[in-house]
Amino acid sequence: MATLNEWIGGSRPRTLPAAVAPVVAGTGSAYAIGKANLGYALLALLVSLALQVGVNFANDYSDGIRGTDEKRVGPVRLVGQGLATPASVKLAAFGCFAFAGLCGLALVALTGKFWLLLVGVAAIIAAWKYTGGDNPYGYLGLGEVFVFVFFGLVATLGTTYTQAGTLESSSWAAAVGVGAIACAILVANNLRDIPGDTVSGKRTLAVRLGDRKTRLLYAGFVVVALVMVGLAALQHPWAGIAAVGLLPAVRPAVQVLRGAQGRDLIPVLAGTGMTMLAYGVLFGLGLYLAHRTA
C-alpha cells in the first residue's frame, strides 16, 4: 500500500502551477474589466486544482495498466511502480473529478451561467480520455490540444467570464499565453519520455515530431507567451510586467535546445512549472494594476 508521501508524489504537485496560473491571470483580467469577485475566483481555483490532480491520477492509472510507465524516469508512478492498486488510483481520480464538479456547480449556480456546466462536463471527459478509454487522444499526439484548450483558454477565460460576464482582448492574450506555457510543460515531459513512449507505442506529439522538432516546439511556445504579453500591453501597459515571469524559462530553454535528455530534463520541467506560475501571477498582477491606476 502506498504511503501518504507516495500518494502526494503520485499527485505530481509540480504540475499544480498549471492550475493556479490561469485562475490568477483570469482574475487579473476581471479586475481590468472592473468586475472581479474573489469568492468566485476561489471556486474557480478549487475546480482547476481538482481537475489537475484528477488528470494526474487518471494518467497514472491508465498508463500504469497499459504498461507505459514501467521504464520512465521522473515522478512517482503509483500503478506503474506497484505502489497502489489500479482500482484505488482510479477511485482517487474520479474523487477529484467529483469534487471539481461540485465546485463548478456551485460557481455556475452563483453566477447564473448554467451553460458553463457543459464546458465543465467536457473538461472532465477530456481529462479522462487523455490517456483513458479505448482510444486515448494523448496516445495520438493530441495532448497539447487538450492542455491548450482546457488549461489555457477554458481555465483563464472561464475565470474571467464567471466574474466579469464579458471578455476583452487582453483576456484572450492572457489565456493564449498561459496555454502556451502549459503546453511547454507537456512538451518537456513528452520529450523526456520519447524513448519509452516509442517502445510502448504511445504516439505523443513528441514521438511524432522527433527529438529536434520537439525541442524547437518547446522554444516556440515560450516565444508565443512573450508575444501575448506584448499584445496585452497594447491595451494595458501594466501587463508588460508578465515578461519578467518568463525569465525562469531562459535556463530550461537553453537546456532543451542544447540537447538535455532523460533525468537532465527533470529540472526543465520544474523550471517550466515555475515559469508558468510566475507568468500567470505577473500577468494577473499587471492587469490588476491596470485597474488600480485607471
C-alpha positions in Angstrom: 0.0 0.0 0.0 1.3 3.4 -0.9 2.4 5.8 1.8 1.0 9.3 2.2 4.2 10.7 0.7 3.9 8.4 -2.2 0.3 9.4 -2.8 1.4 13.1 -2.7 4.2 12.3 -5.1 1.7 10.5 -7.4 -0.5 13.6 -7.5 2.5 15.3 -9.1 2.5 18.6 -7.1 5.0 20.2 -9.5 2.2 20.4 -12.1 -0.1 22.4 -9.8 1.2 25.8 -11.1 -0.6 24.8 -14.3 -3.8 25.0 -12.3 -3.0 28.2 -10.3 -1.6 30.4 -13.1 -4.8 30.6 -15.3 -7.0 31.5 -12.4 -4.7 34.3 -11.2 -4.4 35.6 -14.7 -8.1 35.4 -15.3 -8.9 37.1 -12.1 -6.5 39.9 -13.0 -8.3 40.3 -16.3 -11.6 40.5 -14.4 -10.1 43.4 -12.3 -9.0 45.1 -15.5 -12.6 44.9 -16.7 -13.7 46.3 -13.4 -15.8 43.3 -12.2 -13.6 41.0 -10.1 -15.1 38.7 -7.4 -12.6 36.9 -5.2 -15.2 34.4 -3.9 -15.8 33.2 -7.5 -12.0 33.2 -8.1 -11.6 30.8 -5.1 -14.2 28.4 -6.5 -12.5 28.5 -9.9 -9.2 27.8 -8.3 -10.6 24.7 -6.5 -12.1 23.5 -9.8 -8.7 23.9 -11.5 -6.7 22.3 -8.8 -9.0 19.3 -8.5 -9.0 18.8 -12.3 -5.2 18.9 -12.4 -4.8 16.3 -9.6 -7.5 14.2 -11.2 -5.8 14.3 -14.5 -2.5 13.2 -12.9 -4.1 10.3 -11.1 -6.1 9.3 -14.2 -2.9 9.3 -16.3 -1.1 7.3 -13.6 -3.9 4.7 -13.7 -4.3 4.5 -17.5 -0.6 4.5 -18.3 0.0 2.0 -15.5 -2.4 -0.6 -16.7 -1.1 -0.3 -20.2 2.5 -0.8 -19.0 3.8 2.5 -20.5 5.1 3.7 -17.1 7.4 0.8 -16.3 10.6 2.3 -17.6 10.1 6.0 -17.1 12.2 8.5 -15.2 10.7 11.3 -13.1 7.9 11.5 -10.5 6.3 8.6 -8.6 4.0 6.3 -10.7 1.7 4.6 -8.3 0.4 1.9 -10.6 3.4 1.5 -12.8 5.7 1.0 -9.7 3.2 -1.3 -8.0 2.8 1.1 -5.1 -1.0 1.2 -5.2 -3.7 -0.8 -6.8 -5.2 0.4 -10.1 -8.6 0.5 -8.6 -7.5 2.8 -5.8 -5.8 5.2 -8.1 -8.8 5.2 -10.4 -11.0 6.0 -7.4 -8.8 8.9 -6.4 -9.0 10.3 -10.0 -12.8 10.2 -10.0 -13.0 11.5 -6.5 -11.0 14.6 -7.7 -13.3 14.9 -10.7 -16.4 14.8 -8.5 -15.0 17.5 -6.2 -14.2 19.6 -9.2 -17.8 19.1 -10.5 -19.3 20.1 -7.2 -17.2 23.3 -7.0 -18.0 24.1 -10.6 -21.7 23.5 -10.0 -21.6 26.0 -7.1 -19.8 28.5 -9.3 -22.3 28.4 -12.1 -25.2 28.5 -9.6 -23.9 31.6 -8.0 -23.2 33.3 -11.4 -26.3 32.1 -13.1 -24.3 31.0 -16.2 -25.6 27.4 -16.3 -24.4 26.8 -19.8 -20.9 26.6 -18.4 -21.9 23.2 -17.0 -21.5 21.8 -20.5 -17.9 23.2 -20.5 -17.2 21.6 -17.2 -18.5 18.2 -18.3 -16.4 18.5 -21.4 -13.4 19.2 -19.3 -13.9 16.2 -17.1 -14.5 13.9 -20.1 -11.4 15.3 -21.8 -9.3 14.8 -18.6 -10.2 11.1 -18.5 -9.9 10.5 -22.2 -6.4 11.9 -22.3 -4.9 8.5 -21.5 -8.1 6.6 -20.6 -10.7 4.7 -22.6 -10.2 2.7 -25.8 -8.8 5.5 -27.9 -6.9 7.9 -25.7 -6.1 11.0 -27.6 -2.9 11.5 -25.6 -1.6 8.5 -27.4 -2.4 10.1 -30.7 -0.4 13.3 -30.4 -3.3 15.5 -29.4 -2.4 16.1 -25.7 -1.1 19.6 -26.4 -4.5 20.5 -27.9 -6.3 19.4 -24.6 -3.8 21.3 -22.5 -4.0 24.5 -24.5 -7.8 24.5 -24.7 -8.7 23.5 -21.1 -5.7 24.7 -19.0 -5.2 27.8 -21.2 -8.4 29.1 -22.8 -11.1 27.5 -20.7 -9.4 28.0 -17.3 -8.3 31.5 -17.9 -11.3 32.8 -19.9 -13.7 30.9 -17.7 -12.3 32.5 -14.6 -12.7 36.0 -16.1 -16.1 35.4 -17.6 -17.7 34.0 -14.4 -16.6 37.1 -12.6 -17.0 39.9 -15.2 -19.6 38.4 -17.5 -17.5 39.6 -20.5 -14.1 39.3 -22.1 -11.6 41.7 -23.7 -8.6 41.4 -25.9 -6.2 41.2 -23.0 -8.2 38.3 -21.6 -7.6 36.4 -24.7 -3.9 37.3 -24.7 -3.5 36.1 -21.2 -5.3 32.8 -22.0 -3.2 32.1 -25.0 0.0 32.9 -23.2 -0.9 30.7 -20.2 -1.9 27.9 -22.5 1.4 28.2 -24.4 3.4 27.7 -21.2 1.2 24.8 -20.1 1.9 23.2 -23.5 5.6 23.8 -23.0 5.4 21.8 -19.7 3.8 18.9 -21.5 6.3 19.1 -24.4 9.2 18.9 -22.0 7.6 15.9 -20.2 7.0 14.1 -23.5 10.4 15.0 -24.8 11.9 13.2 -21.8 9.6 10.2 -22.4 10.3 9.8 -26.1 12.4 6.6 -25.8 9.9 4.8 -23.5 6.8 6.1 -25.4 8.3 4.9 -28.7 8.8 1.4 -27.4 5.3 1.2 -25.7 3.5 2.6 -28.8 2.4 5.9 -27.2 2.4 8.2 -30.2 2.7 11.6 -28.4 3.3 14.7 -30.5 7.0 14.5 -29.3 7.3 11.0 -30.7 5.7 12.0 -34.0 7.8 15.1 -34.4 11.1 13.6 -33.2 13.7 14.9 -30.9 14.9 18.0 -32.8 11.5 19.4 -33.8 10.1 18.8 -30.3 12.9 20.9 -28.8 12.1 23.7 -31.3 8.4 23.4 -30.4 9.2 24.0 -26.7 11.1 27.2 -27.5 8.2 28.2 -29.8 5.7 28.0 -27.1 7.8 30.3 -24.9 8.0 32.8 -27.7 4.2 32.7 -28.1 3.8 33.5 -24.4 6.1 36.5 -24.8 4.2 37.8 -27.9 1.0 37.6 -25.9 2.5 39.9 -23.3 3.2 42.4 -26.0 -0.3 42.2 -27.3 -1.9 42.6 -23.9 0.4 45.6 -23.1 -1.0 47.4 -26.1 -4.3 47.6 -24.2 -3.0 47.7 -20.7 0.7 48.7 -20.5 1.0 47.3 -16.9 0.5 43.8 -18.4 4.1 44.1 -19.7 5.4 43.0 -16.4 4.4 39.5 -17.3 7.5 39.4 -19.4 9.5 39.2 -16.2 7.7 35.9 -15.5 9.3 34.4 -18.5 12.9 34.8 -17.1 12.7 31.4 -15.3 12.2 29.8 -18.7 15.6 31.0 -20.1 17.7 28.3 -18.4 15.2 25.5 -19.2 15.0 26.6 -22.9 18.8 26.6 -23.1 18.9 23.1 -21.7 16.3 21.9 -24.1 18.0 23.4 -27.1 21.4 22.1 -26.1 20.0 18.5 -26.0 19.3 17.6 -22.4 17.9 14.1 -22.1 16.4 11.8 -19.6 16.8 12.9 -16.0 18.5 16.1 -17.1 15.1 17.2 -18.3 13.5 16.9 -14.8 14.9 20.4 -13.8 13.5 21.7 -17.1 10.0 20.5 -16.0 10.4 22.2 -12.7 11.7 25.4 -14.2 8.9 25.5 -16.8 6.3 24.9 -14.0 7.9 27.8 -12.0 7.7 29.9 -15.2 4.0 29.2 -15.6 3.3 30.3 -12.1 5.4 33.4 -12.3 3.9 34.3 -15.7 0.3 33.8 -14.6 0.8 35.7 -11.4 2.5 38.6 -13.0 0.1 38.7 -15.9 -2.7 38.9 -13.3 -0.9 41.5 -11.3 -0.3 43.6 -14.3 -3.9 43.6 -15.2 -4.9 44.3 -11.6 -2.6 47.3 -11.6 -4.1 48.5 -14.8 -7.4 48.6 -13.0 -5.9 50.3 -9.9 -4.2 53.0 -11.9 -7.0 53.7 -14.4 
